[in-house]
Amino acid sequence: MPDLRPVFFVIGLMTAALGVAMFIPMFVDLAYAARSWKAFGFAGLMTTLLGAALALGTYTPKPDLRARGAFVLTVFAWVTLSIVSAIPFLMDPLKLSVTDALFEATSGITTTGSTVLTGLDDLPKGILLWRAILQWIGGVGIVVTAMAVLPMLKVGGMQLFRLESSDMGEKILPRAASLALGISLIYLVLTALCAAGYVLTGMSGFDAIAHAMTTVATGGYSTSDASMGGFMDNGADLVCIAFMLAGGLPFGVYLLMATRGQFSAPLKDPQVRAFLVVMSALIAVMTLALFLSDQMSFTRGLRLAAFNTVSIVTGTGYATADYNLWGTFAVSAFFGFMFIGGCAGSTACSIKIFRYQVAFEALRAYLVRMPRNHAVTPLRYGGAPLPESVVYSVMSYFFVFFGCFIIVAILLSLIGLDPITAWSGAGSAIANVGPGLGDTIGPAGTYQSLPSSAKWVLLITMIVGRLEIVTALVLLTPSFWRT
């Protein structure tokens, strides 16, 4: 069994940091004279002390966290933070049930964006800000995990993005700490630029900051029931498109531009090129479909298609229209868009573009070899040799991803959800997209009316999906815990 002291030490630090973050909405509520400040104050104090006690009790001078410990840390950290971040929701005058509080918090920290709350325009500012903070923390957390941990654990082909001079024997904590600093600075700059863009469109300072945090994190929590549709008049949706795309790009290229001056890095990255090409093609198809169906003018169709397509593909989950009303083609298309995702090492979720590239490369090689048994067809990615271990990992990931998706959809159907809600809800949860399809959980609805059992299935699925599935499933194998 791996030494778990470094795991609990890091989780203690994370918990304490999350507790300190709770004081931010407390001060905001005090400024707006909202009663929620007491809930955030007590929750923040309790969480900070609890996290500090755990960190001090498990402190080791030189924490050594290697592969197995990293698996445990990754899973335990996301589960713990999901539980702890629900405390303010439980203590708030909103009086959410345990299930609803955990659902909202888990959806926030995993940047899924599904919600059980209604009447957002009238909620206390502290609650709205806390939801945004959760998604902002979750966004930077998944980028650090994707760049510093998952490549070393060879999860779903992520070893393709292992940084220079790294190997499985290298200590993980120092790498994660150094990467976290650089990524956090870039993340903060993107958030500030996004907030400034929103302010220029006429958003209030509060709405701009809250939406900037959830946009760059590709999370999708809004301060309005109308989502981004309530801020379209002055072009806020155009700012949002730009920064959703920015969040969907790999933060590794931002690091290269910032630290090495490689400003052409995005164009040289094969997954960035593929991501932009796919996104452009999908927007064009959706725009053409709306225009040919005589539902709206070409200009408006382009604007709505661009926003909602980028939102669903990146897993942000904002909406500027109820696309359930656009016809069966649009509904089917958006269901498929859930399973695309952004780039590896970004805040975006779902399967990710690079896995499709690897799969198509493997398919190309297979088709070439079929009529010529002795043909030599080397696999390549971005001009470099593609190890067969990466292909194996990616194909395994596809099998596990869609296998879990089907199981979750069946479970939701057994609970009693209608087919559209069950299948789109399962897809939305495992891909961390947010809104599903249909009248209940579609872009104009919420998850409030779902049975508690369905919410538990979905919140567990959100965590599993955010952990790239395999990371969570490894801990369920008995061999993992053997010495």
LUMZAMI-494944 format. One line per field, with one value per residue (C-alpha): residue in one letter; chain; x, y, z. Coordinates in steps of 0.001 Angstrom, whole numbers, plus 500000, padded with zeros to 6 digits. Layout:
<nodes>
type = c(A:...) $
mol = c(A:...) $
px = c(X:...) $
py = c(Y:...) $
pz = c(Z:...) $
</nodes>
This chain:
<nodes>
type = c(M:P:D:L:R:P:V:F:F:V:I:G:L:M:T:A:A:L:G:V:A:M:F:I:P:M:F:V:D:L:A:Y:A:A:R:S:W:K:A:F:G:F:A:G:L:M:T:T:L:L:G:A:A:L:A:L:G:T:Y:T:P:K:P:D:L:R:A:R:G:A:F:V:L:T:V:F:A:W:V:T:L:S:I:V:S:A:I:P:F:L:M:D:P:L:K:L:S:V:T:D:A:L:F:E:A:T:S:G:I:T:T:T:G:S:T:V:L:T:G:L:D:D:L:P:K:G:I:L:L:W:R:A:I:L:Q:W:I:G:G:V:G:I:V:V:T:A:M:A:V:L:P:M:L:K:V:G:G:M:Q:L:F:R:L:E:S:S:D:M:G:E:K:I:L:P:R:A:A:S:L:A:L:G:I:S:L:I:Y:L:V:L:T:A:L:C:A:A:G:Y:V:L:T:G:M:S:G:F:D:A:I:A:H:A:M:T:T:V:A:T:G:G:Y:S:T:S:D:A:S:M:G:G:F:M:D:N:G:A:D:L:V:C:I:A:F:M:L:A:G:G:L:P:F:G:V:Y:L:L:M:A:T:R:G:Q:F:S:A:P:L:K:D:P:Q:V:R:A:F:L:V:V:M:S:A:L:I:A:V:M:T:L:A:L:F:L:S:D:Q:M:S:F:T:R:G:L:R:L:A:A:F:N:T:V:S:I:V:T:G:T:G:Y:A:T:A:D:Y:N:L:W:G:T:F:A:V:S:A:F:F:G:F:M:F:I:G:G:C:A:G:S:T:A:C:S:I:K:I:F:R:Y:Q:V:A:F:E:A:L:R:A:Y:L:V:R:M:P:R:N:H:A:V:T:P:L:R:Y:G:G:A:P:L:P:E:S:V:V:Y:S:V:M:S:Y:F:F:V:F:F:G:C:F:I:I:V:A:I:L:L:S:L:I:G:L:D:P:I:T:A:W:S:G:A:G:S:A:I:A:N:V:G:P:G:L:G:D:T:I:G:P:A:G:T:Y:Q:S:L:P:S:S:A:K:W:V:L:L:I:T:M:I:V:G:R:L:E:I:V:T:A:L:V:L:L:T:P:S:F:W:R:T) $
mol = c(A:A:A:A:A:A:A:A:A:A:A:A:A:A:A:A:A:A:A:A:A:A:A:A:A:A:A:A:A:A:A:A:A:A:A:A:A:A:A:A:A:A:A:A:A:A:A:A:A:A:A:A:A:A:A:A:A:A:A:A:A:A:A:A:A:A:A:A:A:A:A:A:A:A:A:A:A:A:A:A:A:A:A:A:A:A:A:A:A:A:A:A:A:A:A:A:A:A:A:A:A:A:A:A:A:A:A:A:A:A:A:A:A:A:A:A:A:A:A:A:A:A:A:A:A:A:A:A:A:A:A:A:A:A:A:A:A:A:A:A:A:A:A:A:A:A:A:A:A:A:A:A:A:A:A:A:A:A:A:A:A:A:A:A:A:A:A:A:A:A:A:A:A:A:A:A:A:A:A:A:A:A:A:A:A:A:A:A:A:A:A:A:A:A:A:A:A:A:A:A:A:A:A:A:A:A:A:A:A:A:A:A:A:A:A:A:A:A:A:A:A:A:A:A:A:A:A:A:A:A:A:A:A:A:A:A:A:A:A:A:A:A:A:A:A:A:A:A:A:A:A:A:A:A:A:A:A:A:A:A:A:A:A:A:A:A:A:A:A:A:A:A:A:A:A:A:A:A:A:A:A:A:A:A:A:A:A:A:A:A:A:A:A:A:A:A:A:A:A:A:A:A:A:A:A:A:A:A:A:A:A:A:A:A:A:A:A:A:A:A:A:A:A:A:A:A:A:A:A:A:A:A:A:A:A:A:A:A:A:A:A:A:A:A:A:A:A:A:A:A:A:A:A:A:A:A:A:A:A:A:A:A:A:A:A:A:A:A:A:A:A:A:A:A:A:A:A:A:A:A:A:A:A:A:A:A:A:A:A:A:A:A:A:A:A:A:A:A:A:A:A:A:A:A:A:A:A:A:A:A:A:A:A:A:A:A:A:A:A:A:A:A:A:A:A:A:A:A:A:A:A:A:A:A:A:A:A:A:A:A:A:A:A:A:A:A:A:A:A:A:A:A:A:A:A:A:A:A:A:A:A:A:A:A:A:A:A:A:A:A:A:A:A:A:A:A:A:A:A:A:A:A:A) $
px = c(500000:501363:502356:499285:500775:501807:498326:496552:499085:498306:494556:494817:496494:493872:491037:492517:492936:489315:488266:490131:488376:485012:485740:485613:481833:481390:482782:480741:477553:478475:478877:475438:473882:472905:472248:474422:477589:477167:477089:480285:482014:481325:481991:485246:486502:485584:487055:490292:490901:490024:492375:495195:494833:494977:498058:499900:499001:500390:503319:506510:509714:510272:507003:507669:504637:505055:502709:500399:500226:499371:496407:495108:495740:493995:490819:490699:491372:488455:486080:487144:486914:483470:482233:483864:482697:479084:479210:478242:475253:474096:474452:472999:469404:468631:468340:469379:469151:472350:471836:471244:474150:476552:475208:475696:479159:480325:479002:480914:484286:484262:483293:480290:477808:474630:472535:469629:469194:466548:465891:469582:468896:467538:470038:472550:475717:477842:476163:476587:480241:480908:479602:481942:484907:484319:484443:487484:489355:488234:489403:492952:493012:492252:494882:497566:496373:496340:499838:501716:500062:498058:500934:503088:500226:499673:495940:494034:497028:498032:501640:501809:502079:504687:506973:510679:512927:510005:509583:507544:510243:510421:508803:505476:504887:507787:506748:503117:504085:506296:503770:500905:502589:503126:499685:497963:499567:498446:495007:494726:495731:493161:490471:491344:491280:487929:486461:487703:486075:482767:482925:483412:480168:478262:478217:478380:481688:480249:478684:481850:484111:481746:481283:484987:485846:483316:484152:487913:487222:484732:482317:479193:477686:475923:474458:471226:468574:468868:472555:474631:471456:470660:473830:473773:472597:476044:478082:479008:478443:481227:483679:482529:483207:486788:487575:485767:488060:491027:490069:489777:493379:496266:497892:501214:501268:500601:503580:505755:504695:505167:508433:510219:508725:507446:504462:503940:503456:499651:499903:502544:500476:498550:495667:495217:495022:492571:490484:490106:489332:486699:485142:484946:483371:480751:479798:479473:477239:475008:474749:473800:471196:469556:469617:468211:465417:464273:464369:466454:468686:472179:473842:471789:472106:475885:476016:473795:475377:478903:478185:476221:478492:481640:479886:478877:482091:484297:481912:481191:477433:476370:473370:472017:468961:466917:468343:465728:463468:465811:464619:465739:468975:470197:469233:471018:474046:474407:474140:477076:479023:479094:481559:484202:485882:488790:492528:494458:495891:493013:490075:487750:486380:484975:487041:489483:490556:493923:492263:490261:493467:495214:492228:492014:495759:495408:492443:494425:497294:494904:493176:496537:497726:494556:495244:499036:499978:503650:503159:505124:502844:504462:502097:502777:501338:502363:505240:506700:506485:503381:504108:501768:501305:499576:497276:496446:495684:493485:491485:491010:489825:487205:485895:485731:484233:481346:480879:480426:478159:475841:475782:474909:472185:470651:470768:468984:466371:465796:465291:462447:463830:462547:464965:466014:466715:468468:470783:471565:471985:474450:476378:476397:477649:480416:481567:481171:479136:476290:472956:471352:468490:464730:462431:463690:467483:467882:469365:466101:465737:467577:468252:466103:463137:465163:464855:467589:468826:469353:471280:473604:474278:475009:477271:479375:479563:480722:483708:484554:484342:486495:489143:489372:487467:490454:492058:489037:488537:492154:491519:488758:491158:492429:495917:496385:496364:498708:502281) $
py = c(500000:503462:505872:508073:510754:512996:512489:513672:516476:517910:517396:519226:522183:522209:522059:524928:527001:526314:527410:530696:531212:531014:534324:536120:535610:536329:539845:540300:539360:541748:544522:543766:543206:539618:537062:534442:535995:533985:530699:531521:532849:529759:527350:529134:529043:525395:524287:526225:524765:521255:521465:522954:520224:517509:519075:519472:515951:514359:516708:515123:517154:515733:514374:511741:511163:508752:507074:505097:507915:510320:508165:508253:511986:512857:510952:511786:515478:515942:513966:515830:519264:518429:517532:520458:523028:521966:523185:526820:525611:523521:526397:529090:530322:528660:525470:523089:519390:517403:515911:519275:520936:518174:518195:521957:521886:518866:520371:523550:522094:519719:522667:520703:523548:521569:523325:522700:526402:528659:532368:533173:536854:537194:535018:536574:537786:535575:532398:533454:534326:531054:529095:531054:530562:526812:526590:528849:526673:523506:524854:525613:522376:520198:521978:521287:517691:517196:518635:517463:514218:512413:512214:510407:508045:507267:507902:507646:508455:511533:510259:511785:515147:514212:517160:517060:515046:513480:509824:507640:507616:511391:512962:514458:517114:519435:519322:520030:522944:524612:524070:525299:528657:529336:528047:530048:533287:532688:531645:534831:537015:535355:535824:539517:540102:538337:540391:543589:542538:541935:545329:546992:545359:546980:544193:545267:544674:541794:540040:540557:538980:536071:535297:535717:533036:530584:531379:530780:527679:526543:525933:527831:528953:532268:534939:534959:532376:533538:532496:534449:535124:537868:539780:539566:543089:544685:541777:539924:536654:537547:538124:534835:532933:534211:533198:529860:529066:530339:528034:525123:525525:523725:525832:524320:526565:529584:528582:528292:531733:533322:531677:531009:533570:530846:532793:530374:527470:527329:526970:524261:522181:519523:519359:523149:523135:520235:521848:525100:523311:521078:524014:526075:523183:522512:526190:526355:523277:524503:527983:526551:524278:527215:529384:526738:525905:529542:529886:533062:535299:534168:536728:535815:532126:532452:534257:531777:528740:529926:530626:527499:525199:526509:526321:522675:521434:523010:521821:525340:524931:528556:529122:532094:530251:527122:524987:522315:524519:524422:521069:517456:518035:520653:518541:515485:517568:519124:515672:514578:517769:516764:513998:516080:518335:520737:520162:518124:520373:522842:523582:521911:518465:515393:513053:515669:516309:514507:511153:511384:512227:509183:506955:508143:507620:504059:503492:504847:502485:499557:500212:500470:497182:495189:494496:494441:492215:493161:496892:499126:501926:503806:505717:509429:512339:515854:514565:512506:508724:507635:504879:501904:502259:505592:504034:501225:503715:505861:502928:501631:505063:505159:501750:502723:506162:504946:501849:504050:506389:503525:502140:505561:506118:502734:503473:506797:505038:502459:505321:506491:509301:509599:508516:512028:513124:509861:509662:513367:513634:510750:512277:515707:514369:512097:514754:517560:519674:520908:521232:518196:517980:518134:520312:519134:519479:521309:524803:526327:523926:522744:519466:520509:518245:515048:512343:512342:508947:510361:513320:510983:508947:512135:513781:510621:510500:514132:513298:510147:512065:514927:512403:511012:507910:505550:507409:506667:503083:502107:502555:499927:497193:494979:494783:498529:498211:495250:495936) $
pz = c(500000:499105:501867:502229:504491:501569:500108:503240:503713:500269:500738:504054:502372:499613:502150:504167:500999:500036:503527:503133:499776:501575:503283:499908:499387:503110:502674:499485:501334:504147:501587:500143:503588:502763:505486:503771:505224:508439:506541:504651:507775:509873:506992:506144:509726:510212:506864:507325:510777:509623:506629:508693:511324:508660:507035:510355:511464:508292:507645:506358:505765:502273:500881:498225:496067:493189:490731:493039:495546:492730:491722:495295:495664:492393:493278:496990:496367:493966:496181:499327:497738:496344:499824:501610:499061:499720:503346:502576:500542:503510:505995:503766:504261:500923:503002:500255:501003:501413:497948:496259:498087:497056:493507:493126:494689:492689:489477:490322:491303:488301:486043:484787:485200:485889:488526:490877:491652:490153:490530:490139:489492:493058:494948:497396:495676:497930:496678:493053:493635:495483:492507:490228:492586:492669:488889:488712:491235:489458:486111:487193:489187:486197:484079:486692:487014:483246:482764:485859:486945:484250:481707:484293:485116:481405:481691:478413:476224:478227:478276:474805:476565:479158:479680:478906:481237:483090:483962:486273:488917:489212:492250:491286:493954:492996:489334:490171:492415:489815:487034:489203:489710:485997:485022:487757:486581:482997:484225:486282:483335:481040:483692:484139:480370:480089:482942:481296:478040:479800:481521:478129:476942:479796:482396:486029:487779:489803:486805:484770:487396:488076:484379:483629:486203:484805:481170:481340:483451:480762:483623:482610:485924:485374:487630:485611:484788:481171:481202:478683:476715:479198:478262:474449:473688:473883:472550:475758:473903:471452:474302:475781:472543:472448:476012:475857:472940:474961:477827:475406:474178:475932:478615:477588:474526:476741:478867:475769:474607:478033:479090:475795:473442:471106:469822:466954:469408:468999:465223:465540:467951:465957:468403:468354:464565:464596:467336:465407:462136:463764:465584:462386:460485:463162:463368:459580:459463:462299:460771:457392:459009:460805:457692:455340:457776:457571:461361:461354:459249:458319:460622:463675:462873:462694:466032:467858:466206:466985:470634:471480:469479:471169:474537:474168:472518:475202:477916:479160:479074:478651:476404:474478:473159:473758:470970:471710:469557:466559:465276:465430:463509:465979:468983:467567:466630:470079:471645:469504:470273:473961:473179:471384:473938:473707:473859:476396:479111:478841:481113:478580:479225:477449:475246:473834:470272:470446:471185:467981:466111:467551:466788:463180:462749:464032:461710:458746:459463:459876:456533:454759:456241:455489:451780:452303:455231:455081:454582:456970:458198:461047:463300:463673:465625:464789:462681:465544:466010:467870:470433:470320:474082:473456:470855:473290:476072:473837:472502:476037:477084:474316:475412:479097:478391:476290:478452:481528:479568:478627:482181:483644:481037:481850:485590:485036:482903:485655:488115:485906:483747:480191:477415:476357:479941:480835:477828:477549:481331:481324:478443:480024:483369:482114:479627:482226:479824:482045:480237:478703:476240:476600:478655:482049:481935:478626:478286:479557:482506:485627:487434:490427:489666:489247:491927:494592:493385:489885:491296:493206:490066:488142:490734:491041:487235:487137:489358:487398:484119:485388:486509:482954:484178:484229:487138:489328:488138:488868:492590:492414:491324:494208:492660:493124:496907:497099:498181) $
</nodes>
